[in-house]
Amino acid sequence: MQAISGLLTGAKHSSGRFFSKLNISQRAYVVAALIWAISIALPFDSFLFGSVALLASLVGFVRETHALFHNIWETTVGKLVIIVAYASIANFSLAFSAIQINQITGIEPGPFVFTMGFSTLVFAPFWIAISSLLVMITGLLLLNIWIILRLILNAFGANFNIHWEDKNYAGLTMLLRILLIPPMIGAAVMLTLPYIIDTSKNSDSIIFSSESGGKITVTLSDDSATDESLSSDDKMDMDDEGKAFLEENLRINASIKRAVADFIFMFEAYERSLCKKSDEQRSVIIDEDSVLLISKDENEVFGYQYEVSACTPIYEITSPADETASDY
């Protein structure tokens, strides 16, 4: 019993000394690696352990990326690169939002000034995931290249630090980064899936239903794997788990677009209009001759029916000749 107690005490002191030599990011990587190892050893699939390990990895990665961002920003070239990157992401996000509005309403997004800003915010997680994905893939490639270069340079007697911040166990930490970045890339890809899947077309294999509370249910028919509307990558035999996963991503995508459709109806369209319409319809003026009429319809995928119509004024138009004749 005393031997076991002595071993535990020694292990505690050793682990304490080990962790005291690590910085915050290194500690996060070690904790993530230990949790991943435990989750792999478990006889059952533990979503909780995987999530905690992923969170610990992200803490270390974000901390290092934040420090690197500040170092790059301090240089003139770095400022230029970051500004160009932000401007590019902003431009693509606006274009992506415009495409989503077009898919929902069926017309050009020009009249939807407020919805453009709202949909950009709604799709912000997608662009954050894409940006993180690009940074992590680039970081993974650069880390591998740097390790190879450092081994070559060390063979010629040159000595370079493996990492600008790691003072102890730099090699071990670099290995942990290489092992932990792929799961983070996978998580980023999973986050983007609901935004990439297209639910704008209700094919025969994708069955949408909407409840009165606005909750959307998506069901794949049995012939979904061979439906011509699906891409070649989707044409595969899916088990129940894969089918449920795809249905959930389709449901999330439809719910996101439903939120945009709700915003259009409540804040972009108007109850009162210069053009003739029914009481339950709301209108968005497209141009001087056309109007988009929107009405609630739970049978539609996003809960609304959109109809482009000629704008018939609510007042009677009289010509100058008629006005002259009325004077006599």
N, C-alpha and C positions, 0 to 999 in steps of 0.2 A: 504493500500500500504506500509506504514511504517512497519507494522507488518510482511508482507512478506519479506521485505528487511532485517528486523532484524533476521528473521528465516534463510534466506540465509547466512547472515553474521555469525551467530552462527554456522551454519552447516559447513561453510568454515573454521572457526577457529577450530572446533572440529575435522574435518577431517585432518587439518594440524597438530594438536597435535598428532592425532592417527598415521599418517604416519611418523612423526618425531621419534617416538619410535620404528619403525621397521627397520630392516636391509634391504639390497638390495633384497635378496631372498624373504623375507616376503612381501615386496612391490610388487614384481613380482607376487607372488601367489594371493595376494588380488586383484590386477588389473585383473589377469586372471579370477578369480572367478566372479568378477563384470561383465566382458565382457561376460562370459558364461551365467550368469543370464539374461543379456540383450538379448543375442541371442536366448535364450529359450523363452523369453517373446514376441519376435517379431512374427508377424503372418505369416512370410515367412521364408524360409530357407536361412540364410545368411552365405555364405562361407567365406566372408571377416571377419566377427566377430569371427567365429570359428578359422580361421587361426591366427588372432591377439592374441586370448586367448591362443591358443596352443603355439605360439611363446613366449608369456610372461611366460607361465609355463616352457618352455624349458630353458629360461634365468635363472630362479630361480633354476631349477634342475641342470643345468650344472654348475652353480656357486658353489653350495653346493657339487656336485660330485667332482669338481676340487679341492676344499679345502680338502675333505675327501681323495682324491687320494694323495695329498701331505703329509697328516698326516700318511697315511699307508706307503708311500714310505720312510719315515724317520726311520722306523723300519726294522730290518734285515729280519724278517719273512714276512713283507709286501713287501719288495723288491723281495723276492723269489716267493711269490704268483703272483705278477704283471708280473714278467718275464715269469713264467710258463704260465700265461694267454695269454700274447702276443705271445709266441712261439706256443701255441696251435692254436690261431686264424690264425697266419701266415701259419701254416701247413695245416689247413683246407681250407684256401683261395687258396693255391696252388693246393690242390687236387680238389677243386671245379672248378678252372680255367681249369685244365686238363680235367675234365669231359665235360665242355662246348666245348673245342676244339675238343674233340672226337665226340661230337654230331654234330658239324658243318662240320668237314672234313670226318668223318667216319673211321679215323685211329688213332693209338696211338699218344699221344701228344709229344713223344720224339723228333722228328725233329724240333718242333716249339719252339725254345729257346727264341726268342724275343717275340713271341706272349704270352708266359706264363706270362712274366712280364707285358705286356700291358693289358691282360685280367684280371690280378689281380687288376690293377688300375681301370679298367672299372667296376668291380664288388665290388669295395671298399665300395660304399654306402650300399650294401647289408650287408656286414660284420659289418659296423658301426651301422646299424639298429639292427642287431642281438645282438651285444654287448650291445647296449643301452637297448634293450628289456630285456635281461637277468638281467642287472643292475636294471632296473625299477621294474621288477617282484620281484627280491630279496629284493629291498628296500621296496616295498609295504608289503611284508610278514613280514619283520623285524620290520617295523613301527607298524603294528598291534600287533605283539607279544610283542614289547616293551611297548605299551600302556597297554596291559593286565597285564604284569609283574609289571609295575609301579603302577597300581591300587592295585595290591595285596601287593606290598611292602609298599605302603603308609598306607594300613590298619594296618600294623604292626609297624608303626611309622617311617619307613625309608623314607628319603626325597632325591630324585634324580632329577636332571634336565631332563626335557623332551627332550631337544635338546641342543647340545654343543654350539650352537651359538645364539639361540633365548633367549633374555633377557626379552622381553615383549610379551604378548599374545602368549606364546609358545603352549598352548593347542589349540587355534584357528588355528594357523599355521599348527600344526600337522594334524588337521582335514582337512584343505585345501589340504595338501599334499596327503592324502589318497583319496580325491575326484578328484584331478587333475591328479594323476599318471595313472589311467585307460584310459583317453583320449589320453595320450601320448603313452601308450602301443598300443592303437588302431592305432595311426598314424604310429608307427614303423612297425606294422603288414602290414598296407597298403603299406608302402614303400618296403617291402620285396616281395609282391605279384608278381610284374613283373619279379623278378628274379627266383621265385619258379616255375611259370607256365612253362610247357615244350612245346616248339613249334618245337622241333626237328622232330616230326612226323606230317606230313600233313594229318590228317584224313579227312574223307569225310564231317565231320561236321564243320571243321575249314578251311575256304577258304582264302588263302593268294594271294595277288596280289601286284606286285611291279611296280611302275611307273618309267619312264626313269630317273627321278631325284633322285631315290633311296628311295623315300617315300614308306613305306609298309602299305597296307590296309588289315585289318583282318575282316572277316565277318563270323558270326555263322549261320549255316543253321537252319531251323526250328526244325529239329530232333536232335539238338545237345544235348538236355537234356536226350535223350535215347540212344546216341551213345555208343557202347561197348568200344570205345577207351578212354572214359572219366572215371574217377574214380567214385566210389559210392557216394562220397561227392558232385560231380558235377552233378550227375543225379537228377535234380530237375527242377520243372517248374520255368522258369525265366521270369520276366516281361521285358518290353522294357528297363527300367533303369538298371536292373541287367545284361541284355544281352549287353548293351552298355558298362557297366563297365568292363565286362569280355573281350570284344573285345578290349577295350583300353589297358588293361593289357597285352593281347596277342600281341598287336601291339608294345608296349614298349619292351617286351621281344625279339620279332623278330628284332626290331631295334638295340637293344644292341648287339645281336649276329651278326647282319649285320655289325656293326662297327668292330667286331673282324674279320669277314670274309674279310672285306676291308683291314684291317691291314695285314692279311696273304697274300693276293694277292699282295699288294703294297710293303711290306717290307720283308716278309719271303720267298716268291717265287721269282724265278729269270727268266728273259726273255731268257737268254742264258744258255744252259745246255749241259752237256756231253751226255745226252740221247736224242734220236730223239723225236721231237714233232712238232706240227704245230706252225705257227707264232703267232696265237692268244693265245696260251697256255703258262702258266708259270709252272715251275717245282720245286718240293721240293724232294730232294733225301731222300728216306727212308732208304735204305741200298745199298750194292754194286750191288744188282740185281733188285731192285724195285724203282719206282719213282712215286710220286703223281703229276698228271697233273691237273692244275686248269685253267678253262676258264670261262669267263663271260657268264651268262645265266639268264636273268631276269625272266624266267619261274620258276626258283628254288626259294625256300623260302628266302634264304639269298643272292641271286643274283649271285651265282657261282656254277659251276658243278665240282665235284671232281671225278677223275678217277685214280685208282691205276693200274699201268701198269708195265710190265717188262722193264727194262732199256736197250734199244738197243743203243749201242754206236754209235756216229756219225762217228767214224773212223772204218776202217776195221781191224778186228782182224786176225793176221796171226800166225800160229803155228810154232814152231822151225823147223819142218820137211819141211814146205814150204820155210822157209828162206834158209835152206841148199840146197834145190832143185834149188832155184833161183841163187845160186852161180855157178852152173855148166853150 
